[in-house]
Amino acid sequence: MVVEDDEGIRDALCDLLESEGFDVASAVHGRDALEKLRGPSERPDVILLDLMMPVMDGWAFRSEQQRDPALADIPVVVITASRQADLASLRPRAFLKKPIDFDELLRALA
């Protein structure tokens, strides 16, 4: 699942991942992601999470995800333009800086 508010980045990530054979779902912010994750759809193997988004940012999403036993074990790869972010509390599987290097993204997903 790609959780990213920037439509161009979200679409590019989804297109790239789909071209690599991944089934991809997307969300426009953290609240949208939680609603989809808690719905009847298939559970994702990984979440690509932007940190800076409206409605519910990545920090708030990750906090909610970690508190929900049904979602807490889904790995998260953080994607952000922020160079100052303290990521220790997020416990991401990987951290990628924007602009995203697609080869690096694929390695993180592998």
RANORCOR-V694214 format. One record per pair of residues at least 12 apart in sequence whose ideal C-beta (glycine too) atoms are under 10 Angstrom apart, sorted by sequence separation. I is the first residue (numbers start at 1). J is the second residue. D is the distance in Angstrom with one decimal. If there is no record, write none. Layout:
I	J	D
I	J	D
This chain:
2	14	5.6
14	26	5.5
25	37	9.0
49	61	6.6
78	90	6.0
85	97	9.5
96	108	6.3
1	14	9.8
13	26	8.0
49	62	6.8
78	91	9.8
79	92	9.5
94	107	8.6
95	108	8.6
2	16	9.9
10	24	9.8
33	47	7.2
47	61	8.6
62	76	6.5
76	90	7.0
78	92	4.3
83	97	7.1
94	108	4.0
2	17	7.4
11	26	8.3
47	62	8.9
61	76	9.0
76	91	7.8
77	92	6.2
78	93	8.7
79	94	9.3
80	95	7.8
82	97	8.3
93	108	7.3
94	109	8.4
10	26	5.5
25	41	6.7
33	49	8.0
49	65	8.8
62	78	8.3
75	91	9.6
76	92	4.9
77	93	5.6
78	94	7.4
79	95	8.1
80	96	8.0
81	97	7.1
82	98	8.7
92	108	9.6
93	109	9.2
10	27	8.6
25	42	8.1
75	92	8.0
76	93	6.0
77	94	4.6
78	95	4.9
79	96	4.9
80	97	6.9
81	98	4.2
10	28	7.4
25	43	9.9
47	65	7.7
58	76	8.7
75	93	4.1
76	94	8.5
77	95	7.5
78	96	7.1
79	97	7.8
80	98	6.4
81	99	8.2
7	26	9.7
23	42	7.8
25	44	6.3
30	49	8.1
59	78	9.9
74	93	9.7
75	94	8.4
76	95	9.7
77	96	6.4
78	97	9.4
79	98	6.2
81	100	9.9
2	22	9.9
24	44	8.6
27	47	9.0
30	50	9.0
33	53	9.4
58	78	6.8
79	99	9.9
80	100	9.9
7	28	8.0
23	44	8.6
29	50	8.6
30	51	9.6
32	53	9.3
58	79	8.8
79	100	6.0
1	23	10.0
2	24	6.3
3	25	9.5
4	26	7.3
5	27	9.1
6	28	9.3
22	44	9.6
23	45	9.2
25	47	9.6
26	48	9.1
27	49	9.5
28	50	10.0
31	53	9.3
34	56	7.4
58	80	7.3
1	24	7.4
2	25	7.5
3	26	7.4
4	27	8.0
5	28	5.6
22	45	8.6
27	50	9.9
30	53	6.3
31	54	9.5
32	55	7.4
33	56	8.0
66	89	9.4
1	25	4.7
2	26	4.5
3	27	4.7
4	28	7.7
5	29	5.5
22	46	9.2
24	48	9.2
29	53	4.4
30	54	9.5
31	55	5.0
32	56	8.0
37	61	9.6
47	71	8.9
58	82	9.8
66	90	8.7
1	26	6.7
2	27	7.4
3	28	8.0
4	29	8.8
5	30	9.4
28	53	7.7
29	54	5.9
30	55	6.9
31	56	4.1
33	58	9.4
62	87	9.8
65	90	9.8
66	91	7.7
1	27	6.4
2	28	9.9
3	29	7.2
27	53	9.3
28	54	8.6
29	55	4.2
30	56	3.2
31	57	9.9
34	60	9.5
38	64	9.9
59	85	8.9
63	89	8.6
79	105	8.0
3	30	6.5
5	32	9.3
28	55	7.9
29	56	5.3
30	57	6.2
34	61	6.6
37	64	9.6
43	70	8.3
44	71	9.8
47	74	5.7
49	76	5.2
51	78	6.3
58	85	9.2
62	89	8.2
63	90	8.9
29	57	7.7
30	58	6.4
33	61	6.0
37	65	7.7
43	71	8.2
46	74	7.0
47	75	7.2
48	76	8.0
49	77	6.9
50	78	8.0
51	79	7.9
52	80	6.5
62	90	5.1
77	105	7.7
3	32	7.7
4	33	9.8
27	56	9.8
29	58	9.0
30	59	8.5
31	60	8.5
32	61	9.5
45	74	7.7
46	75	4.9
47	76	4.8
48	77	5.1
49	78	5.4
50	79	5.5
51	80	4.2
52	81	7.2
61	90	9.8
62	91	8.1
79	108	9.5
3	33	4.4
30	60	5.7
31	61	7.8
34	64	5.9
38	68	7.8
43	73	9.9
44	74	6.3
45	75	7.6
46	76	7.3
47	77	7.2
48	78	8.3
49	79	6.7
50	80	6.2
51	81	8.6
52	82	6.7
59	89	8.2
62	92	8.1
78	108	10.0
2	33	9.2
3	34	9.5
17	48	8.4
29	60	9.6
30	61	3.0
33	64	9.3
34	65	7.4
37	68	8.2
43	74	6.9
44	75	9.3
46	77	6.2
47	78	9.3
48	79	5.7
49	80	8.5
50	81	8.7
51	82	6.2
59	90	7.3
77	108	5.3
1	33	6.4
29	61	7.9
30	62	8.1
33	65	8.4
38	70	7.6
50	82	9.9
58	90	7.7
77	109	7.2
3	36	9.3
30	63	9.4
31	64	8.9
37	70	8.2
38	71	7.6
52	85	9.2
75	108	9.7
3	37	9.6
14	48	9.6
27	61	9.0
30	64	7.4
34	68	8.1
37	71	5.6
51	85	6.2
58	92	9.6
75	109	9.4
1	36	7.2
13	48	6.4
30	65	8.6
1	37	7.3
51	87	8.8
13	50	9.7
34	71	7.9
37	74	7.7
10	48	9.3
33	71	9.6
51	90	8.2
1	41	9.4
10	50	8.5
1	42	10.0
3	44	9.9
9	50	7.8
49	90	8.3
51	92	10.0
1	43	9.1
2	44	9.3
1	44	4.1
49	92	7.6
1	45	9.0
2	46	9.8
3	47	6.2
4	48	7.2
6	50	7.5
51	95	10.0
1	46	7.6
2	47	8.1
3	48	6.7
4	49	8.2
5	50	6.4
47	92	9.4
1	47	5.0
2	48	4.8
3	49	4.9
4	50	4.5
6	52	9.6
47	93	9.2
48	94	9.6
52	98	9.8
1	48	7.1
2	49	8.6
3	50	6.1
5	52	7.9
6	53	8.7
46	93	7.2
1	49	8.7
2	50	8.6
3	51	9.8
4	52	10.0
5	53	4.1
46	94	9.3
48	96	8.2
50	98	8.4
4	53	7.4
5	54	6.1
3	53	7.5
5	55	8.3
5	57	9.1
48	100	9.0
3	56	9.4
5	58	9.8
4	58	9.5
3	58	7.2
48	105	7.8
3	61	6.7
3	62	9.9
48	108	8.9
48	109	8.4
46	108	8.7
46	109	6.3
45	109	8.6
13	79	8.1
9	79	8.3
9	81	9.9
1	74	8.3
3	76	9.1
1	76	9.8
2	77	9.9
4	79	7.2
6	81	9.8
3	79	9.0
2	79	8.7
20	102	9.1
16	100	9.1
22	106	9.7
17	102	9.4
20	105	9.6
16	102	5.6
20	106	6.5
13	100	7.3
22	109	7.7
12	100	8.5
17	105	8.3
9	98	7.5
13	102	8.7
16	105	7.6
17	106	8.6
20	109	8.5
9	99	8.8
12	102	8.7
16	106	8.3
9	100	7.7
6	98	9.1
13	105	7.7
17	109	7.9
4	98	9.7
